[in-house]
């Protein structure tokens, strides 16, 4: 069930009928909602920052290809 934010004496975050945050700020509630959605979709918090890999250019792919066939 998706996480929902409700304005009640601050903001409240609910997911699956459970209240996971109450009386918090809008920014913190949005952050909590994103965290719960990520967990629901299989993300596992490890404490390490995310590693972003850029796409290789065709030139880099070609160099790897040649290197592997020597």
C-alpha positions as CSV (number, residue, x, y, z in Angstrom):
1,X,0.0,0.0,0.0
2,X,1.4,3.4,-0.9
3,X,2.5,5.8,1.8
4,X,0.2,8.8,2.3
5,X,0.7,12.2,4.0
6,X,-2.1,13.8,5.9
7,X,-2.2,17.2,7.5
8,X,-3.1,16.7,11.2
9,X,-1.4,19.0,13.8
10,X,1.6,19.0,11.6
11,X,1.9,16.2,9.1
12,X,1.3,12.5,9.5
13,X,2.7,9.7,7.3
14,X,0.7,6.4,7.0
15,X,1.4,3.2,5.1
16,X,-0.6,0.0,5.3
17,X,-2.7,1.4,8.1
18,X,0.3,2.1,10.3
19,X,1.5,5.6,11.3
20,X,5.2,5.9,10.8
21,X,5.5,9.6,11.5
22,X,3.3,12.1,13.1
23,X,3.4,15.8,14.1
24,X,6.3,16.4,11.7
25,X,7.2,19.1,9.1
26,X,6.1,18.8,5.5
27,X,9.7,18.3,4.3
28,X,10.3,15.5,6.7
29,X,7.0,13.9,5.9
30,X,7.9,13.9,2.2
31,X,11.3,12.4,2.9
32,X,9.7,9.7,5.1
33,X,7.2,8.9,2.3
34,X,10.0,8.6,-0.3
35,X,11.9,6.3,2.1
36,X,8.9,4.0,2.6
37,X,8.1,3.9,-1.1
38,X,11.7,2.9,-1.9
39,X,11.6,0.1,0.7
40,X,8.3,-1.1,-0.7
41,X,9.9,-1.3,-4.2
42,X,12.8,-3.4,-2.9
43,X,15.5,-0.8,-2.0
44,X,17.6,-1.8,1.0
45,X,19.2,0.9,3.2
46,X,22.9,0.1,3.6
47,X,24.2,3.4,4.9
48,X,26.4,3.8,1.9
49,X,25.8,6.6,-0.7
50,X,24.4,5.6,-4.0
51,X,26.9,4.9,-6.8
52,X,25.9,6.4,-10.1
53,X,27.5,5.0,-13.2
54,X,27.6,7.0,-16.4
55,X,27.0,5.4,-19.7
56,X,30.1,4.5,-21.7
57,X,30.6,6.2,-25.0
58,X,30.8,4.1,-28.2
59,X,34.6,4.9,-28.3
60,X,35.0,3.5,-24.7
61,X,33.0,0.4,-25.6
62,X,35.2,-0.1,-28.8
63,X,38.4,0.2,-26.7
64,X,37.1,-2.5,-24.3
65,X,36.1,-4.7,-27.2
66,X,39.6,-4.5,-28.8
67,X,41.3,-4.9,-25.4
68,X,39.4,-8.2,-24.8
69,X,40.3,-9.7,-28.2
70,X,44.1,-9.3,-28.0
